[in-house]
Amino acid sequence: MAVGNVIDVRSKKLGKTEPKPTEYTDDFLQSVSLYKRTTERSYRAALKISHVTIHKLKKKGRLITHTSINHTALTSNHKIARLKWVLSHLLSAEDNRDPRFVDMQQVVHIDEKWFYLNPDTRRFYLLPNEPNPYMCEQSKRFKHNKEKKSKNRKAGVVEIKAIQNVNKEAIRAMLLENVIPGIKDKWPSHLSKDIWIQWDNARPYQIPRDEEFNAACQSDGFNIQFIYQPAQSPDLNVLDLGLFNVIQSIQYQSFPKNLMELIENVKEAYDLFNPVLNKHCWITLQCCMEKILNHFGGNHFTPPHKGKKRLERLGLLPEVLHVDRTVVQQAVDHLNNMFIQIGEGNENDEGMEVDAD
């Protein structure tokens, strides 16, 4: 340095010389119980690492966010009923091909759906200086009431009231005044008029037995019958697999201030729904049925994605799906084993056997 020579103090090591990043093993990341992994704050506190580390792990794909939903609780009887229901919707295999689902064009699914003025929570993207949106409501559950004449209104004017449940009288009126006439009015002429209406076996859903109702189901050449889907099985109703979620998500993009606006918003959301997507919903229903076979009647699964839009564009989307015969045989064997165990457990019960065909 005294004579002005340059001293090279650079490291002779190639590449970066800073400390290597800490590697976190899967065992370490899974050492925290799930109930402490609901937020980043609680998760990093349990692991004793920084929030920056959590962010980097998410960016690398080591951690993903997942929204878990509550599934309906199923007993052994529920699972048996679900398996038998799915198997009853399969046709026998032909020419060494896998069995396929029956054509469901003559089955109409019905169910009720609650629409709220406001959901409990909403997510907004705001600027830092924007005030938080204020939302309030008196009650969430609202429905139409029947036309009623009083001193304050004329007959024919719809009176809007809040009700907390739907009873069998309301169900009968809806079927008699809306559902059955709507089916007859829109039913394709090339299809048989033997129709099955599928609904769940909730307490208000009792099939009316009066002469007026029976006449409505059997008139004009129609033969309309009702069938109950297995209990605790919303995944077997096509409405819960598409239509309801779509129109509710559209309706939540509006901000109704009263019941009349809520009714109009729901109607607009229904009109915006593309009816072509109903075809995709029926495919999803068959996919769920296949999953039920795979899980021996259980519901620990999410509706699978089959790329239906892409297949639709390519003209390859089928209307009826085939099921691997191995999956069907395993479900049948599982049922037979359960019935044999039941028969052995009670000498008064006779064992039952399910035929794979």
C-alpha positions in Angstrom: 0.0 0.0 0.0 2.9 2.3 0.7 4.2 2.1 -2.8 0.7 2.3 -4.3 0.2 -1.3 -5.3 -3.5 -2.5 -5.6 -4.4 -5.2 -3.1 -7.1 -7.7 -4.3 -9.4 -8.4 -1.3 -12.1 -10.2 -3.3 -13.0 -13.7 -2.3 -11.7 -16.5 -4.4 -14.9 -18.4 -4.0 -17.2 -18.7 -7.0 -20.8 -17.6 -6.8 -22.7 -16.0 -3.9 -20.9 -16.0 -0.6 -23.7 -15.0 1.7 -25.0 -17.6 4.2 -27.2 -20.3 2.7 -30.9 -20.0 3.3 -32.3 -22.2 6.1 -34.0 -25.3 4.8 -37.2 -26.3 6.5 -38.2 -29.9 6.3 -41.8 -31.1 5.9 -41.6 -32.7 9.4 -40.8 -29.3 10.9 -43.6 -27.5 9.0 -46.1 -30.2 10.0 -45.0 -30.3 13.6 -47.6 -27.6 14.4 -51.2 -28.8 14.9 -53.8 -27.7 12.3 -55.8 -25.5 14.6 -52.6 -23.3 14.9 -52.3 -23.1 11.1 -55.4 -21.1 10.4 -53.6 -17.8 10.1 -50.0 -16.8 9.2 -49.6 -15.0 12.5 -50.5 -18.1 14.6 -48.5 -20.4 12.3 -45.3 -18.4 12.4 -45.6 -17.9 16.1 -45.8 -21.6 16.7 -42.8 -22.3 14.4 -40.9 -19.3 15.8 -40.0 -18.0 12.4 -40.6 -14.6 10.7 -43.6 -13.7 8.5 -41.1 -13.2 5.7 -40.2 -16.8 5.8 -43.8 -17.9 5.6 -44.3 -15.6 2.6 -41.2 -17.1 0.9 -42.4 -20.7 1.6 -45.8 -19.8 0.0 -44.0 -18.2 -3.0 -41.9 -21.4 -3.5 -45.0 -23.6 -3.3 -44.0 -25.3 -0.1 -47.1 -24.0 1.6 -50.6 -23.5 0.0 -53.8 -22.0 1.3 -56.8 -24.3 1.5 -60.4 -23.5 2.5 -61.9 -26.4 4.3 -65.7 -26.9 4.5 -67.8 -29.0 6.8 -69.1 -32.2 5.3 -72.3 -33.8 6.5 -71.8 -36.5 9.0 -72.4 -40.0 7.7 -73.3 -43.2 9.5 -72.8 -46.7 8.1 -76.4 -46.8 7.0 -75.9 -43.5 5.2 -72.9 -44.9 3.3 -74.8 -48.1 2.4 -77.7 -46.1 1.1 -75.4 -43.9 -1.0 -73.6 -46.9 -2.5 -76.9 -48.6 -3.4 -78.2 -45.4 -4.9 -75.1 -44.9 -7.1 -75.1 -48.6 -8.2 -78.8 -48.3 -9.1 -77.8 -45.6 -11.6 -75.4 -47.8 -13.5 -76.2 -49.9 -16.5 -74.7 -53.4 -16.9 -71.5 -53.6 -18.8 -71.7 -54.7 -22.4 -69.1 -56.2 -24.8 -66.3 -56.1 -22.2 -66.8 -52.4 -21.8 -67.0 -50.5 -18.5 -70.5 -49.9 -17.1 -72.0 -46.5 -17.7 -74.5 -44.3 -15.9 -78.1 -44.2 -16.9 -79.5 -41.3 -19.0 -80.9 -38.8 -16.5 -82.7 -36.6 -18.9 -86.1 -37.5 -17.3 -85.1 -36.7 -13.8 -85.8 -33.2 -12.4 -83.9 -32.1 -9.2 -85.6 -29.7 -6.9 -84.4 -28.1 -3.6 -84.8 -24.9 -1.6 -82.2 -22.2 -1.4 -81.9 -19.3 1.0 -80.8 -16.0 -0.3 -79.7 -13.3 2.1 -79.7 -9.5 1.8 -76.0 -9.5 2.8 -73.6 -12.3 3.6 -72.0 -12.3 7.0 -68.7 -11.1 5.6 -67.7 -9.5 2.3 -64.2 -8.8 0.8 -63.4 -5.5 -0.8 -60.3 -4.0 -2.4 -60.0 -0.5 -1.0 -57.6 2.4 -1.2 -55.8 3.4 2.0 -57.9 6.5 2.5 -61.3 4.9 1.7 -63.6 4.3 4.7 -64.6 0.8 5.6 -68.0 -0.1 4.0 -70.9 -0.2 6.5 -73.4 -3.0 6.3 -76.4 -3.7 8.5 -79.6 -5.8 8.4 -82.5 -6.7 10.6 -82.6 -10.4 9.7 -81.0 -12.6 7.0 -83.8 -15.0 6.1 -86.5 -13.7 3.8 -88.9 -15.3 1.4 -92.1 -14.5 -0.5 -95.4 -14.9 1.2 -98.6 -15.7 -0.7 -100.9 -13.1 -2.3 -103.1 -11.7 0.3 -106.0 -9.1 0.4 -106.2 -6.7 3.3 -107.5 -3.2 4.0 -104.0 -1.9 3.1 -103.5 -3.6 -0.3 -105.5 -5.1 -3.1 -105.7 -8.8 -3.9 -102.9 -9.7 -6.3 -100.3 -7.6 -4.6 -97.4 -9.8 -3.3 -96.9 -9.3 0.4 -93.3 -9.7 1.5 -92.7 -11.2 4.8 -89.8 -12.8 6.6 -90.3 -16.5 7.5 -87.9 -18.8 9.4 -88.9 -22.1 7.8 -90.6 -23.7 4.8 -93.5 -26.0 5.8 -95.2 -28.8 3.8 -98.1 -26.4 2.8 -95.6 -24.0 1.2 -93.9 -27.0 -0.5 -97.2 -28.3 -1.9 -98.2 -24.8 -3.2 -94.8 -24.4 -4.9 -95.1 -27.8 -6.6 -98.7 -27.3 -7.6 -98.4 -23.7 -8.8 -94.9 -23.5 -10.2 -92.9 -26.7 -10.5 -95.4 -29.1 -12.1 -96.8 -26.5 -14.6 -93.3 -25.4 -15.4 -92.3 -29.0 -16.2 -95.3 -29.5 -18.5 -94.8 -26.2 -20.3 -91.1 -26.7 -21.0 -90.9 -30.5 -21.4 -89.3 -31.5 -24.8 -91.8 -33.3 -27.1 -89.4 -36.0 -28.1 -88.9 -37.3 -24.5 -91.2 -39.7 -22.7 -93.6 -38.1 -20.3 -92.6 -40.5 -17.5 -90.8 -38.0 -15.2 -89.1 -38.4 -11.8 -88.7 -35.5 -9.4 -85.8 -36.0 -7.1 -85.5 -34.2 -3.8 -84.1 -34.8 -0.3 -86.1 -36.4 2.5 -86.3 -33.3 4.7 -89.3 -33.3 7.0 -91.3 -30.7 5.0 -90.7 -32.6 1.8 -93.7 -34.9 2.1 -95.4 -36.0 -1.1 -98.9 -34.7 -1.1 -101.6 -37.4 -1.4 -104.7 -35.4 -2.1 -106.7 -35.9 -5.3 -105.9 -32.4 -6.7 -102.2 -33.0 -6.5 -102.4 -36.6 -7.9 -104.5 -35.3 -10.8 -101.9 -32.6 -11.6 -99.1 -35.2 -11.7 -101.1 -37.6 -14.0 -102.9 -35.2 -16.3 -102.0 -34.2 -19.9 -100.4 -37.5 -20.6 -97.7 -37.0 -17.9 -96.7 -39.5 -15.2 -94.8 -37.5 -12.6 -93.4 -39.4 -9.7 -91.3 -38.4 -6.7 -88.1 -40.1 -5.5 -86.0 -39.3 -2.4 -82.2 -39.1 -2.7 -80.2 -40.6 0.2 -80.1 -38.7 3.4 -77.2 -36.4 4.2 -76.3 -36.3 0.4 -76.3 -32.8 -1.0 -73.6 -34.0 -3.4 -76.2 -36.1 -5.1 -78.4 -33.1 -6.0 -77.2 -31.4 -9.2 -78.5 -28.0 -8.0 -75.9 -27.9 -5.1 -73.2 -28.7 -7.6 -73.5 -25.7 -9.8 -76.7 -23.6 -10.2 -77.2 -22.5 -6.6 -73.5 -21.5 -6.2 -73.4 -19.6 -9.4 -76.5 -17.5 -9.0 -75.6 -16.8 -5.3 -72.2 -15.6 -6.2 -73.7 -13.3 -8.9 -76.4 -12.1 -6.5 -73.7 -11.2 -3.8 -72.2 -8.7 -6.3 -75.3 -6.6 -5.7 -76.2 -4.6 -2.6 -80.0 -4.9 -2.1 -81.5 -2.5 0.4 -84.8 -4.3 0.9 -86.6 -7.5 0.1 -88.0 -6.3 -3.3 -84.5 -5.5 -4.5 -83.2 -8.8 -3.2 -85.9 -10.7 -5.2 -85.1 -8.7 -8.3 -81.3 -9.3 -7.9 -81.9 -13.1 -7.5 -84.0 -13.1 -10.7 -81.4 -11.2 -12.6 -78.7 -13.6 -11.3 -80.8 -16.5 -12.5 -81.2 -14.9 -15.9 -77.5 -14.4 -16.2 -76.8 -18.1 -15.6 -75.8 -19.8 -18.9 -78.1 -22.8 -19.2 -75.4 -24.6 -21.3 -73.5 -25.0 -18.0 -76.2 -27.3 -16.7 -74.7 -30.0 -18.9 -71.4 -29.5 -17.1 -73.3 -29.8 -13.7 -74.7 -33.2 -14.7 -71.2 -34.4 -15.6 -70.0 -33.2 -12.2 -72.9 -35.2 -10.6 -71.7 -38.4 -12.3 -68.1 -37.6 -11.2 -69.3 -37.3 -7.6 -71.1 -40.6 -8.0 -67.9 -42.3 -9.1 -66.1 -40.7 -6.1 -68.8 -42.2 -3.8 -68.0 -45.6 -5.2 -64.3 -45.0 -4.7 -64.8 -44.0 -1.1 -67.3 -46.7 -0.3 -70.2 -44.3 0.3 -68.2 -41.6 2.0 -68.0 -37.9 1.2 -64.4 -37.1 2.0 -63.7 -35.7 -1.4 -64.1 -32.6 -3.5 -65.9 -32.6 -6.9 -63.2 -33.4 -9.4 -62.2 -31.2 -12.3 -62.3 -32.8 -15.8 -61.6 -29.8 -18.0 -65.2 -29.8 -19.2 -65.0 -26.4 -21.0 -61.9 -27.6 -22.9 -63.6 -30.9 -23.8 -66.8 -29.0 -24.8 -64.7 -26.8 -27.2 -63.1 -29.9 -28.8 -66.5 -31.6 -29.1 -65.3 -34.5 -26.8 -67.5 -33.9 -23.7 -69.7 -36.9 -23.2 -73.2 -36.8 -21.8 -72.9 -40.1 -19.9 -69.7 -41.3 -18.2 -68.3 -44.8 -17.9 -67.0 -46.2 -14.6 -64.1 -48.5 -14.3 -65.6 -52.0 -13.7 -62.9 -52.6 -11.0 -64.2 -49.7 -9.0 -67.8 -51.0 -9.3 -66.8 -54.5 -8.3 -64.9 -53.2 -5.2 -68.0 -51.3 -4.2 -70.2 -54.3 -4.6 -67.8 -56.5 -2.6 -67.7 -53.9 0.1 -71.5 -53.9 0.3 -71.6 -57.7 0.4 -69.1 -57.8 3.2 -71.1 -55.3 5.2 -74.3 -57.3 4.8 -72.6 -60.5 5.7 -71.2 -58.9 8.9 -74.7 -57.6 9.7 -76.2 -61.1 9.2 -73.5 -62.7 11.4 -74.1 -60.1 14.1 -77.8 -60.9 14.4 -79.0 -64.5 13.9 -82.5 -63.2 13.1 -81.2 -61.2 10.1 -80.4 -62.8 6.8 -77.3 -61.9 4.9 -77.9 -60.1 1.6 -75.8 -60.2 -1.5 -75.5 -57.5 -4.2 -75.1 -58.7 -7.8 -72.3 -56.9 -9.7 -74.4 -57.1 -12.9 
